[in-house]
Amino acid sequence: MDRPPACAGTRARADNSAAAIEKLIAGNVSVLVLADIGKLTETTAERIAKYVSGGGILVRFAGPRLEQGGDALLPADLRTGGRSLGGALTWSTPQLMAVFEQTSPFAGLTVPADVTVSRQVLADPALLTERTQIWARLVDGTPLVTAKRQGKGLIVLFH
């Protein structure tokens, strides 16, 4: 029996992230969102890669786990460690977002003047490729949202 597509707001209810991810993919979700999951297990990464290549969208949000190192399911290679106020790679004040470029899906949106960034997982600038799309940047030019096509799908990272 075919399952109906999962609707907005559907969440996997499982104690294990691998089982939750499998349940979501099996439920035909259009977008799979992972909040600060560091390196995925090989089996889970293979399953997600197949989902993305088949047309799924993977959206990842960086955090302390991901700043310790990522995996192949990222649009850009990351530097280990993050950048934060008072950290090793530091700012003296929170950073503002830059105006969105015309090639960004966010183009035309107004960047609120009161939105600042105090912590960021850095893309390694030496390893950015032409396949990596930069959808949003900070005023200092560092990528804040990156994306890349993989097969028929898309991987997006909010740094």
PyMOL commands that set and color helices and strands:
alter all, ss='L'
color gray80, all
select helices_A, chain A and resi 17-26+42-53+66-68+125-127
alter helices_A, ss='H'
color red, helices_A
select strands_A, chain A and resi 31-35+57-61+78-84+95-96+116-117+119-123+133-137+143-150+153-158
alter strands_A, ss='S'
color yellow, strands_A
deselect
rebuild
show_as cartoon
